[in-house]
Amino acid sequence: MALQVGPVLIPDSDLSVQFTRSGGPGGQNVNKVSSAVQLRFDLAGTQALNARVKQRLRALAGHRLTDDGAI
């Protein structure tokens, strides 16, 4: 399965999902329940985008771009 975004097809292997505990104030379950979701896109490793599009995304991502090239 893959994610279709307009004319671009992003393979599942380029995406990862992680569930974590949400930071900040909350109710009685804030420290017990995984209530935040982190979606990562492997920009450096994807073959779904050309070099020009990757460069534009790097510029737009700013501090959200990790050292290993993920957004």
N, CA, C and O atoms as a Tripos MOL2 file, in Angstrom:
@<TRIPOS>MOLECULE
protein
  284   283    71     0     0
PROTEIN
NO_CHARGES

@<TRIPOS>ATOM
      1 N           0.8370   -1.1810    0.0000 N.3       1 MET1
      2 CA          0.0000    0.0000    0.0000 C.3       1 MET1
      3 C           0.8810    1.2430    0.0000 C.2       1 MET1
      4 O           2.0200    1.1930    0.4650 O.2       1 MET1
      5 N           0.3750    2.3390   -0.5080 N.am      2 ALA2
      6 CA          1.1400    3.5800   -0.5950 C.3       2 ALA2
      7 C           0.2040    4.7660   -0.4000 C.2       2 ALA2
      8 O          -1.0170    4.6180   -0.4510 O.2       2 ALA2
      9 N           0.7770    5.9310   -0.1780 N.am      3 LEU3
     10 CA          0.0260    7.1640    0.0040 C.3       3 LEU3
     11 C           0.0390    7.9400   -1.3070 C.2       3 LEU3
     12 O           1.1080    8.2590   -1.8280 O.2       3 LEU3
     13 N          -1.1390    8.2470   -1.8420 N.am      4 GLN4
     14 CA         -1.2560    9.0120   -3.0860 C.3       4 GLN4
     15 C          -1.4770   10.4770   -2.7260 C.2       4 GLN4
     16 O          -2.4740   10.8120   -2.0860 O.2       4 GLN4
     17 N          -0.5580   11.3540   -3.1310 N.am      5 VAL5
     18 CA         -0.6750   12.7940   -2.9040 C.3       5 VAL5
     19 C          -0.6020   13.4700   -4.2640 C.2       5 VAL5
     20 O           0.4830   13.7010   -4.7990 O.2       5 VAL5
     21 N          -1.7590   13.7820   -4.8150 N.am      6 GLY6
     22 CA         -1.8020   14.3270   -6.1670 C.3       6 GLY6
     23 C          -1.2100   13.3070   -7.1320 C.2       6 GLY6
     24 O          -1.5860   12.1350   -7.1010 O.2       6 GLY6
     25 N          -0.2860   13.7400   -7.9890 N.am      7 PRO7
     26 CA          0.3240   12.8080   -8.9390 C.3       7 PRO7
     27 C           1.4690   11.9850   -8.3430 C.2       7 PRO7
     28 O           2.0370   11.1360   -9.0310 O.2       7 PRO7
     29 N           1.8160   12.2250   -7.0780 N.am      8 VAL8
     30 CA          2.9490   11.5440   -6.4310 C.3       8 VAL8
     31 C           2.4530   10.3700   -5.6050 C.2       8 VAL8
     32 O           1.5120   10.5030   -4.8220 O.2       8 VAL8
     33 N           3.0920    9.2200   -5.7850 N.am      9 LEU9
     34 CA          2.7790    8.0260   -5.0150 C.3       9 LEU9
     35 C           3.9360    7.7680   -4.0460 C.2       9 LEU9
     36 O           5.0510    7.4660   -4.4710 O.2       9 LEU9
     37 N           3.6650    7.8880   -2.7430 N.am     10 ILE10
     38 CA          4.6940    7.7020   -1.7180 C.3      10 ILE10
     39 C           4.5570    6.3050   -1.1410 C.2      10 ILE10
     40 O           3.5270    5.9890   -0.5450 O.2      10 ILE10
     41 N           5.5790    5.4500   -1.3040 N.am     11 PRO11
     42 CA          5.4970    4.0880   -0.7680 C.3      11 PRO11
     43 C           5.5110    4.0710    0.7600 C.2      11 PRO11
     44 O           6.1110    4.9410    1.3930 O.2      11 PRO11
     45 N           4.8530    3.0860    1.3380 N.am     12 ASP12
     46 CA          4.8140    2.9430    2.7940 C.3      12 ASP12
     47 C           6.2110    2.8750    3.4050 C.2      12 ASP12
     48 O           6.4180    3.3090    4.5380 O.2      12 ASP12
     49 N           7.1570    2.3360    2.6640 N.am     13 SER13
     50 CA          8.5140    2.2000    3.1960 C.3      13 SER13
     51 C           9.1850    3.5510    3.4510 C.2      13 SER13
     52 O          10.1850    3.6100    4.1660 O.2      13 SER13
     53 N           8.6560    4.6330    2.8820 N.am     14 ASP14
     54 CA          9.1980    5.9740    3.1010 C.3      14 ASP14
     55 C           8.5630    6.6640    4.3020 C.2      14 ASP14
     56 O           8.9690    7.7670    4.6690 O.2      14 ASP14
     57 N           7.5740    6.0290    4.9140 N.am     15 LEU15
     58 CA          6.8530    6.6170    6.0450 C.3      15 LEU15
     59 C           7.0050    5.7490    7.2860 C.2      15 LEU15
     60 O           7.0960    4.5240    7.1930 O.2      15 LEU15
     61 N           7.0330    6.3930    8.4460 N.am     16 SER16
     62 CA          6.9920    5.6450    9.7050 C.3      16 SER16
     63 C           6.0990    6.4020   10.6840 C.2      16 SER16
     64 O           6.0570    7.6320   10.6770 O.2      16 SER16
     65 N           5.3970    5.6630   11.5140 N.am     17 VAL17
     66 CA          4.4760    6.2270   12.4930 C.3      17 VAL17
     67 C           4.8920    5.7510   13.8750 C.2      17 VAL17
     68 O           5.1800    4.5720   14.0770 O.2      17 VAL17
     69 N           4.9220    6.6910   14.8360 N.am     18 GLN18
     70 CA          5.2740    6.3430   16.2120 C.3      18 GLN18
     71 C           4.2800    7.0200   17.1520 C.2      18 GLN18
     72 O           3.9710    8.2010   16.9960 O.2      18 GLN18
     73 N           3.7890    6.2700   18.1140 N.am     19 PHE19
     74 CA          2.8650    6.7990   19.1100 C.3      19 PHE19
     75 C           3.6470    7.0500   20.3960 C.2      19 PHE19
     76 O           4.3780    6.1780   20.8660 O.2      19 PHE19
     77 N           3.4880    8.2550   20.9670 N.am     20 THR20
     78 CA          4.2240    8.6260   22.1730 C.3      20 THR20
     79 C           3.2970    9.3350   23.1520 C.2      20 THR20
     80 O           2.1680    9.6980   22.8230 O.2      20 THR20
     81 N           3.8000    9.5180   24.3430 N.am     21 ARG21
     82 CA          3.0450   10.2920   25.3280 C.3      21 ARG21
     83 C           3.1530   11.7640   24.9820 C.2      21 ARG21
     84 O           4.2320   12.2680   24.6690 O.2      21 ARG21
     85 N           2.0360   12.4340   25.0430 N.am     22 SER22
     86 CA          1.9920   13.8510   24.7290 C.3      22 SER22
     87 C           2.5410   14.6560   25.8900 C.2      22 SER22
     88 O           2.2590   14.3490   27.0480 O.2      22 SER22
     89 N           3.3240   15.6850   25.5910 N.am     23 GLY23
     90 CA          3.8630   16.5440   26.6400 C.3      23 GLY23
     91 C           2.8870   17.6350   27.0160 C.2      23 GLY23
     92 O           1.8680   17.8230   26.3520 O.2      23 GLY23
     93 N           3.1920   18.3450   28.0660 N.am     24 GLY24
     94 CA          2.3680   19.4670   28.4830 C.3      24 GLY24
     95 C           1.2500   19.0670   29.4190 C.2      24 GLY24
     96 O           1.1300   17.9020   29.8000 O.2      24 GLY24
     97 N           0.4250   20.0450   29.7930 N.am     25 PRO25
     98 CA         -0.6630   19.7760   30.7330 C.3      25 PRO25
     99 C          -1.7340   18.8800   30.1160 C.2      25 PRO25
    100 O          -1.8980   18.8240   28.8970 O.2      25 PRO25
    101 N          -2.4410   18.1970   30.9700 N.am     26 GLY26
    102 CA         -3.5000   17.3130   30.4770 C.3      26 GLY26
    103 C          -4.3060   16.7540   31.6330 C.2      26 GLY26
    104 O          -4.1340   17.1540   32.7850 O.2      26 GLY26
    105 N          -5.1650   15.8490   31.3160 N.am     27 GLY27
    106 CA         -6.0200   15.2330   32.3260 C.3      27 GLY27
    107 C          -5.3000   14.1320   33.0750 C.2      27 GLY27
    108 O          -4.0730   14.0330   33.0360 O.2      27 GLY27
    109 N          -6.0690   13.3140   33.7490 N.am     28 GLN28
    110 CA         -5.4930   12.2860   34.6130 C.3      28 GLN28
    111 C          -4.7760   11.1720   33.8400 C.2      28 GLN28
    112 O          -4.0110   10.4180   34.4410 O.2      28 GLN28
    113 N          -4.9980   11.0490   32.5480 N.am     29 ASN29
    114 CA         -4.3450   10.0010   31.7620 C.3      29 ASN29
    115 C          -3.1430   10.4940   30.9670 C.2      29 ASN29
    116 O          -2.5830    9.7390   30.1720 O.2      29 ASN29
    117 N          -2.7320   11.7550   31.1650 N.am     30 VAL30
    118 CA         -1.7010   12.3540   30.3290 C.3      30 VAL30
    119 C          -0.3820   11.5860   30.3700 C.2      30 VAL30
    120 O           0.3050   11.5120   29.3510 O.2      30 VAL30
    121 N          -0.0080   11.0170   31.5050 N.am     31 ASN31
    122 CA          1.2650   10.3080   31.6200 C.3      31 ASN31
    123 C           1.1160    8.7970   31.4430 C.2      31 ASN31
    124 O           2.0850    8.0590   31.6230 O.2      31 ASN31
    125 N          -0.0700    8.3330   31.0980 N.am     32 LYS32
    126 CA         -0.3260    6.9050   30.9920 C.3      32 LYS32
    127 C          -0.6830    6.4600   29.5800 C.2      32 LYS32
    128 O          -0.5230    5.2900   29.2350 O.2      32 LYS32
    129 N          -1.1570    7.3720   28.7800 N.am     33 VAL33
    130 CA         -1.7010    7.0210   27.4710 C.3      33 VAL33
    131 C          -0.8470    7.6300   26.3620 C.2      33 VAL33
    132 O          -0.4560    8.7950   26.4420 O.2      33 VAL33
    133 N          -0.5610    6.8470   25.3380 N.am     34 SER34
    134 CA          0.1420    7.3670   24.1650 C.3      34 SER34
    135 C          -0.8470    8.1730   23.3400 C.2      34 SER34
    136 O          -1.6320    7.6130   22.5750 O.2      34 SER34
    137 N          -0.8060    9.5020   23.5010 N.am     35 SER35
    138 CA         -1.8190   10.3420   22.8750 C.3      35 SER35
    139 C          -1.2620   11.2380   21.7670 C.2      35 SER35
    140 O          -2.0060   12.0270   21.1840 O.2      35 SER35
    141 N           0.0120   11.1310   21.4730 N.am     36 ALA36
    142 CA          0.6040   11.9060   20.3800 C.3      36 ALA36
    143 C           1.0780   10.9460   19.2900 C.2      36 ALA36
    144 O           1.5210    9.8330   19.5740 O.2      36 ALA36
    145 N           0.9790   11.3900   18.0560 N.am     37 VAL37
    146 CA          1.4080   10.5740   16.9270 C.3      37 VAL37
    147 C           2.4780   11.3530   16.1620 C.2      37 VAL37
    148 O           2.3190   12.5410   15.8770 O.2      37 VAL37
    149 N           3.5620   10.6640   15.8380 N.am     38 GLN38
    150 CA          4.6330   11.2810   15.0520 C.3      38 GLN38
    151 C           4.7350   10.5380   13.7180 C.2      38 GLN38
    152 O           4.9680    9.3300   13.6840 O.2      38 GLN38
    153 N           4.5570   11.2720   12.6320 N.am     39 LEU39
    154 CA          4.6840   10.7200   11.2860 C.3      39 LEU39
    155 C           5.9840   11.2350   10.7010 C.2      39 LEU39
    156 O           6.2140   12.4440   10.6660 O.2      39 LEU39
    157 N           6.8380   10.3310   10.2410 N.am     40 ARG40
    158 CA          8.1200   10.7040    9.6450 C.3      40 ARG40
    159 C           8.1530   10.2820    8.1840 C.2      40 ARG40
    160 O           7.7150    9.1890    7.8240 O.2      40 ARG40
    161 N           8.6820   11.1720    7.3490 N.am     41 PHE41
    162 CA          8.8420   10.9170    5.9260 C.3      41 PHE41
    163 C          10.3350   10.9160    5.6200 C.2      41 PHE41
    164 O          11.0320   11.8840    5.9210 O.2      41 PHE41
    165 N          10.8290    9.8330    5.0210 N.am     42 ASP42
    166 CA         12.2460    9.6860    4.6920 C.3      42 ASP42
    167 C          12.5540   10.4530    3.4120 C.2      42 ASP42
    168 O          12.5800    9.8780    2.3240 O.2      42 ASP42
    169 N          12.7850   11.7410    3.5520 N.am     43 LEU43
    170 CA         13.0460   12.5950    2.3960 C.3      43 LEU43
    171 C          14.3490   12.2140    1.7010 C.2      43 LEU43
    172 O          14.4150   12.1830    0.4720 O.2      43 LEU43
    173 N          15.3760   11.9280    2.4800 N.am     44 ALA44
    174 CA         16.6830   11.6030    1.8950 C.3      44 ALA44
    175 C          16.6470   10.2990    1.1090 C.2      44 ALA44
    176 O          17.3170   10.1820    0.0830 O.2      44 ALA44
    177 N          15.8850    9.3270    1.5680 N.am     45 GLY45
    178 CA         15.8960    8.0060    0.9500 C.3      45 GLY45
    179 C          14.8070    7.7410   -0.0700 C.2      45 GLY45
    180 O          14.8480    6.7190   -0.7540 O.2      45 GLY45
    181 N          13.8440    8.6230   -0.1900 N.am     46 THR46
    182 CA         12.7230    8.3550   -1.0860 C.3      46 THR46
    183 C          13.1330    8.4360   -2.5580 C.2      46 THR46
    184 O          13.9590    9.2610   -2.9490 O.2      46 THR46
    185 N          12.5430    7.5710   -3.3440 N.am     47 GLN47
    186 CA         12.7160    7.5960   -4.7910 C.3      47 GLN47
    187 C          11.4860    8.1850   -5.4700 C.2      47 GLN47
    188 O          11.4460    8.3040   -6.6950 O.2      47 GLN47
    189 N          10.4770    8.5540   -4.6720 N.am     48 ALA48
    190 CA          9.2170    9.0570   -5.2210 C.3      48 ALA48
    191 C           9.3220   10.5050   -5.6970 C.2      48 ALA48
    192 O           8.4710   10.9690   -6.4550 O.2      48 ALA48
    193 N          10.3590   11.2210   -5.2570 N.am     49 LEU49
    194 CA         10.5110   12.6350   -5.6030 C.3      49 LEU49
    195 C          11.8260   12.8690   -6.3330 C.2      49 LEU49
    196 O          12.8230   12.1970   -6.0660 O.2      49 LEU49
    197 N          11.8190   13.8190   -7.2480 N.am     50 ASN50
    198 CA         13.0660   14.1460   -7.9430 C.3      50 ASN50
    199 C          13.9130   15.0830   -7.0760 C.2      50 ASN50
    200 O          13.4390   15.5880   -6.0580 O.2      50 ASN50
    201 N          15.1620   15.3110   -7.4810 N.am     51 ALA51
    202 CA         16.1150   16.1010   -6.6910 C.3      51 ALA51
    203 C          15.6370   17.5370   -6.4710 C.2      51 ALA51
    204 O          15.8570   18.1070   -5.4020 O.2      51 ALA51
    205 N          14.9910   18.1170   -7.4640 N.am     52 ARG52
    206 CA         14.5030   19.4990   -7.3350 C.3      52 ARG52
    207 C          13.4220   19.6090   -6.2650 C.2      52 ARG52
    208 O          13.4390   20.5380   -5.4570 O.2      52 ARG52
    209 N          12.4990   18.6790   -6.2550 N.am     53 VAL53
    210 CA         11.4230   18.6800   -5.2660 C.3      53 VAL53
    211 C          11.9950   18.4170   -3.8710 C.2      53 VAL53
    212 O          11.5740   19.0440   -2.9000 O.2      53 VAL53
    213 N          12.9450   17.5000   -3.7700 N.am     54 LYS54
    214 CA         13.5810   17.2210   -2.4770 C.3      54 LYS54
    215 C          14.2650   18.4690   -1.9240 C.2      54 LYS54
    216 O          14.1590   18.7580   -0.7320 O.2      54 LYS54
    217 N          14.9640   19.2080   -2.7790 N.am     55 GLN55
    218 CA         15.6440   20.4250   -2.3360 C.3      55 GLN55
    219 C          14.6480   21.4510   -1.8340 C.2      55 GLN55
    220 O          14.8850   22.1090   -0.8210 O.2      55 GLN55
    221 N          13.5400   21.5880   -2.5340 N.am     56 ARG56
    222 CA         12.4920   22.5320   -2.1020 C.3      56 ARG56
    223 C          11.9140   22.1230   -0.7560 C.2      56 ARG56
    224 O          11.6950   22.9740    0.1060 O.2      56 ARG56
    225 N          11.6670   20.8360   -0.5640 N.am     57 LEU57
    226 CA         11.1420   20.3600    0.7140 C.3      57 LEU57
    227 C          12.1460   20.5590    1.8460 C.2      57 LEU57
    228 O          11.7530   20.8850    2.9660 O.2      57 LEU57
    229 N          13.4390   20.3680    1.5700 N.am     58 ARG58
    230 CA         14.4660   20.6270    2.5930 C.3      58 ARG58
    231 C          14.4030   22.0820    3.0620 C.2      58 ARG58
    232 O          14.4920   22.3650    4.2570 O.2      58 ARG58
    233 N          14.2500   22.9890    2.1130 N.am     59 ALA59
    234 CA         14.1810   24.4140    2.4390 C.3      59 ALA59
    235 C          12.9190   24.7340    3.2370 C.2      59 ALA59
    236 O          12.9670   25.5160    4.1870 O.2      59 ALA59
    237 N          11.7990   24.1380    2.8610 N.am     60 LEU60
    238 CA         10.5380   24.3970    3.5530 C.3      60 LEU60
    239 C          10.4860   23.7540    4.9410 C.2      60 LEU60
    240 O           9.8450   24.2860    5.8480 O.2      60 LEU60
    241 N          11.1560   22.6140    5.1060 N.am     61 ALA61
    242 CA         11.0970   21.8810    6.3720 C.3      61 ALA61
    243 C          11.8130   22.6200    7.5000 C.2      61 ALA61
    244 O          11.3990   22.5350    8.6560 O.2      61 ALA61
    245 N          12.8700   23.3320    7.1780 N.am     62 GLY62
    246 CA         13.6070   24.0690    8.2080 C.3      62 GLY62
    247 C          14.0660   23.1760    9.3340 C.2      62 GLY62
    248 O          14.7190   22.1590    9.0970 O.2      62 GLY62
    249 N          13.7270   23.5480   10.5800 N.am     63 HIS63
    250 CA         14.1640   22.7840   11.7640 C.3      63 HIS63
    251 C          13.4620   21.4360   11.9030 C.2      63 HIS63
    252 O          13.8600   20.6240   12.7380 O.2      63 HIS63
    253 N          12.4400   21.1840   11.1130 N.am     64 ARG64
    254 CA         11.7410   19.8950   11.1710 C.3      64 ARG64
    255 C          12.5180   18.7740   10.4650 C.2      64 ARG64
    256 O          12.2070   17.5960   10.6410 O.2      64 ARG64
    257 N          13.5210   19.1410    9.6750 N.am     65 LEU65
    258 CA         14.3620   18.1720    8.9730 C.3      65 LEU65
    259 C          15.4020   17.6220    9.9460 C.2      65 LEU65
    260 O          16.1700   18.3850   10.5340 O.2      65 LEU65
    261 N          15.4280   16.3100   10.1150 N.am     66 THR66
    262 CA         16.3620   15.6930   11.0480 C.3      66 THR66
    263 C          17.7390   15.5150   10.4000 C.2      66 THR66
    264 O          17.8890   15.6790    9.1900 O.2      66 THR66
    265 N          18.7300   15.1810   11.2100 N.am     67 ASP67
    266 CA         20.0790   14.9690   10.7080 C.3      67 ASP67
    267 C          20.1440   13.8100    9.7180 C.2      67 ASP67
    268 O          21.0060   13.7940    8.8400 O.2      67 ASP67
    269 N          19.2390   12.8390    9.8520 N.am     68 ASP68
    270 CA         19.2420   11.6900    8.9270 C.3      68 ASP68
    271 C          18.3530   11.9180    7.7050 C.2      68 ASP68
    272 O          18.1240   10.9900    6.9300 O.2      68 ASP68
    273 N          17.8470   13.1460    7.5220 N.am     69 GLY69
    274 CA         17.1140   13.4800    6.3110 C.3      69 GLY69
    275 C          15.6350   13.1590    6.3320 C.2      69 GLY69
    276 O          15.0290   12.9990    5.2730 O.2      69 GLY69
    277 N          15.0460   13.0600    7.4920 N.am     70 ALA70
    278 CA         13.6050   12.7730    7.6070 C.3      70 ALA70
    279 C          12.8610   14.0420    8.0230 C.2      70 ALA70
    280 O          13.4050   14.9070    8.7100 O.2      70 ALA70
    281 N          11.6230   14.1260    7.5950 N.am     71 ILE71
    282 CA         10.7440   15.2370    8.0140 C.3      71 ILE71
    283 C           9.7040   14.6480    8.9410 C.2      71 ILE71
    284 O           8.8400   15.3700    9.4370 O.2      71 ILE71
@<TRIPOS>BOND
     1     1     2 1
     2     2     3 1
     3     3     4 2
     4     3     5 am
     5     5     6 1
     6     6     7 1
     7     7     8 2
     8     7     9 am
     9     9    10 1
    10    10    11 1
    11    11    12 2
    12    11    13 am
    13    13    14 1
    14    14    15 1
    15    15    16 2
    16    15    17 am
    17    17    18 1
    18    18    19 1
    19    19    20 2
    20    19    21 am
    21    21    22 1
    22    22    23 1
    23    23    24 2
    24    23    25 am
    25    25    26 1
    26    26    27 1
    27    27    28 2
    28    27    29 am
    29    29    30 1
    30    30    31 1
    31    31    32 2
    32    31    33 am
    33    33    34 1
    34    34    35 1
    35    35    36 2
    36    35    37 am
    37    37    38 1
    38    38    39 1
    39    39    40 2
    40    39    41 am
    41    41    42 1
    42    42    43 1
    43    43    44 2
    44    43    45 am
    45    45    46 1
    46    46    47 1
    47    47    48 2
    48    47    49 am
    49    49    50 1
    50    50    51 1
    51    51    52 2
    52    51    53 am
    53    53    54 1
    54    54    55 1
    55    55    56 2
    56    55    57 am
    57    57    58 1
    58    58    59 1
    59    59    60 2
    60    59    61 am
    61    61    62 1
    62    62    63 1
    63    63    64 2
    64    63    65 am
    65    65    66 1
    66    66    67 1
    67    67    68 2
    68    67    69 am
    69    69    70 1
    70    70    71 1
    71    71    72 2
    72    71    73 am
    73    73    74 1
    74    74    75 1
    75    75    76 2
    76    75    77 am
    77    77    78 1
    78    78    79 1
    79    79    80 2
    80    79    81 am
    81    81    82 1
    82    82    83 1
    83    83    84 2
    84    83    85 am
    85    85    86 1
    86    86    87 1
    87    87    88 2
    88    87    89 am
    89    89    90 1
    90    90    91 1
    91    91    92 2
    92    91    93 am
    93    93    94 1
    94    94    95 1
    95    95    96 2
    96    95    97 am
    97    97    98 1
    98    98    99 1
    99    99   100 2
   100    99   101 am
   101   101   102 1
   102   102   103 1
   103   103   104 2
   104   103   105 am
   105   105   106 1
   106   106   107 1
   107   107   108 2
   108   107   109 am
   109   109   110 1
   110   110   111 1
   111   111   112 2
   112   111   113 am
   113   113   114 1
   114   114   115 1
   115   115   116 2
   116   115   117 am
   117   117   118 1
   118   118   119 1
   119   119   120 2
   120   119   121 am
   121   121   122 1
   122   122   123 1
   123   123   124 2
   124   123   125 am
   125   125   126 1
   126   126   127 1
   127   127   128 2
   128   127   129 am
   129   129   130 1
   130   130   131 1
   131   131   132 2
   132   131   133 am
   133   133   134 1
   134   134   135 1
   135   135   136 2
   136   135   137 am
   137   137   138 1
   138   138   139 1
   139   139   140 2
   140   139   141 am
   141   141   142 1
   142   142   143 1
   143   143   144 2
   144   143   145 am
   145   145   146 1
   146   146   147 1
   147   147   148 2
   148   147   149 am
   149   149   150 1
   150   150   151 1
   151   151   152 2
   152   151   153 am
   153   153   154 1
   154   154   155 1
   155   155   156 2
   156   155   157 am
   157   157   158 1
   158   158   159 1
   159   159   160 2
   160   159   161 am
   161   161   162 1
   162   162   163 1
   163   163   164 2
   164   163   165 am
   165   165   166 1
   166   166   167 1
   167   167   168 2
   168   167   169 am
   169   169   170 1
   170   170   171 1
   171   171   172 2
   172   171   173 am
   173   173   174 1
   174   174   175 1
   175   175   176 2
   176   175   177 am
   177   177   178 1
   178   178   179 1
   179   179   180 2
   180   179   181 am
   181   181   182 1
   182   182   183 1
   183   183   184 2
   184   183   185 am
   185   185   186 1
   186   186   187 1
   187   187   188 2
   188   187   189 am
   189   189   190 1
   190   190   191 1
   191   191   192 2
   192   191   193 am
   193   193   194 1
   194   194   195 1
   195   195   196 2
   196   195   197 am
   197   197   198 1
   198   198   199 1
   199   199   200 2
   200   199   201 am
   201   201   202 1
   202   202   203 1
   203   203   204 2
   204   203   205 am
   205   205   206 1
   206   206   207 1
   207   207   208 2
   208   207   209 am
   209   209   210 1
   210   210   211 1
   211   211   212 2
   212   211   213 am
   213   213   214 1
   214   214   215 1
   215   215   216 2
   216   215   217 am
   217   217   218 1
   218   218   219 1
   219   219   220 2
   220   219   221 am
   221   221   222 1
   222   222   223 1
   223   223   224 2
   224   223   225 am
   225   225   226 1
   226   226   227 1
   227   227   228 2
   228   227   229 am
   229   229   230 1
   230   230   231 1
   231   231   232 2
   232   231   233 am
   233   233   234 1
   234   234   235 1
   235   235   236 2
   236   235   237 am
   237   237   238 1
   238   238   239 1
   239   239   240 2
   240   239   241 am
   241   241   242 1
   242   242   243 1
   243   243   244 2
   244   243   245 am
   245   245   246 1
   246   246   247 1
   247   247   248 2
   248   247   249 am
   249   249   250 1
   250   250   251 1
   251   251   252 2
   252   251   253 am
   253   253   254 1
   254   254   255 1
   255   255   256 2
   256   255   257 am
   257   257   258 1
   258   258   259 1
   259   259   260 2
   260   259   261 am
   261   261   262 1
   262   262   263 1
   263   263   264 2
   264   263   265 am
   265   265   266 1
   266   266   267 1
   267   267   268 2
   268   267   269 am
   269   269   270 1
   270   270   271 1
   271   271   272 2
   272   271   273 am
   273   273   274 1
   274   274   275 1
   275   275   276 2
   276   275   277 am
   277   277   278 1
   278   278   279 1
   279   279   280 2
   280   279   281 am
   281   281   282 1
   282   282   283 1
   283   283   284 2
@<TRIPOS>SUBSTRUCTURE
     1 MET1         2 RESIDUE 1 A MET
     2 ALA2         6 RESIDUE 1 A ALA
     3 LEU3        10 RESIDUE 1 A LEU
     4 GLN4        14 RESIDUE 1 A GLN
     5 VAL5        18 RESIDUE 1 A VAL
     6 GLY6        22 RESIDUE 1 A GLY
     7 PRO7        26 RESIDUE 1 A PRO
     8 VAL8        30 RESIDUE 1 A VAL
     9 LEU9        34 RESIDUE 1 A LEU
    10 ILE10       38 RESIDUE 1 A ILE
    11 PRO11       42 RESIDUE 1 A PRO
    12 ASP12       46 RESIDUE 1 A ASP
    13 SER13       50 RESIDUE 1 A SER
    14 ASP14       54 RESIDUE 1 A ASP
    15 LEU15       58 RESIDUE 1 A LEU
    16 SER16       62 RESIDUE 1 A SER
    17 VAL17       66 RESIDUE 1 A VAL
    18 GLN18       70 RESIDUE 1 A GLN
    19 PHE19       74 RESIDUE 1 A PHE
    20 THR20       78 RESIDUE 1 A THR
    21 ARG21       82 RESIDUE 1 A ARG
    22 SER22       86 RESIDUE 1 A SER
    23 GLY23       90 RESIDUE 1 A GLY
    24 GLY24       94 RESIDUE 1 A GLY
    25 PRO25       98 RESIDUE 1 A PRO
    26 GLY26      102 RESIDUE 1 A GLY
    27 GLY27      106 RESIDUE 1 A GLY
    28 GLN28      110 RESIDUE 1 A GLN
    29 ASN29      114 RESIDUE 1 A ASN
    30 VAL30      118 RESIDUE 1 A VAL
    31 ASN31      122 RESIDUE 1 A ASN
    32 LYS32      126 RESIDUE 1 A LYS
    33 VAL33      130 RESIDUE 1 A VAL
    34 SER34      134 RESIDUE 1 A SER
    35 SER35      138 RESIDUE 1 A SER
    36 ALA36      142 RESIDUE 1 A ALA
    37 VAL37      146 RESIDUE 1 A VAL
    38 GLN38      150 RESIDUE 1 A GLN
    39 LEU39      154 RESIDUE 1 A LEU
    40 ARG40      158 RESIDUE 1 A ARG
    41 PHE41      162 RESIDUE 1 A PHE
    42 ASP42      166 RESIDUE 1 A ASP
    43 LEU43      170 RESIDUE 1 A LEU
    44 ALA44      174 RESIDUE 1 A ALA
    45 GLY45      178 RESIDUE 1 A GLY
    46 THR46      182 RESIDUE 1 A THR
    47 GLN47      186 RESIDUE 1 A GLN
    48 ALA48      190 RESIDUE 1 A ALA
    49 LEU49      194 RESIDUE 1 A LEU
    50 ASN50      198 RESIDUE 1 A ASN
    51 ALA51      202 RESIDUE 1 A ALA
    52 ARG52      206 RESIDUE 1 A ARG
    53 VAL53      210 RESIDUE 1 A VAL
    54 LYS54      214 RESIDUE 1 A LYS
    55 GLN55      218 RESIDUE 1 A GLN
    56 ARG56      222 RESIDUE 1 A ARG
    57 LEU57      226 RESIDUE 1 A LEU
    58 ARG58      230 RESIDUE 1 A ARG
    59 ALA59      234 RESIDUE 1 A ALA
    60 LEU60      238 RESIDUE 1 A LEU
    61 ALA61      242 RESIDUE 1 A ALA
    62 GLY62      246 RESIDUE 1 A GLY
    63 HIS63      250 RESIDUE 1 A HIS
    64 ARG64      254 RESIDUE 1 A ARG
    65 LEU65      258 RESIDUE 1 A LEU
    66 THR66      262 RESIDUE 1 A THR
    67 ASP67      266 RESIDUE 1 A ASP
    68 ASP68      270 RESIDUE 1 A ASP
    69 GLY69      274 RESIDUE 1 A GLY
    70 ALA70      278 RESIDUE 1 A ALA
    71 ILE71      282 RESIDUE 1 A ILE
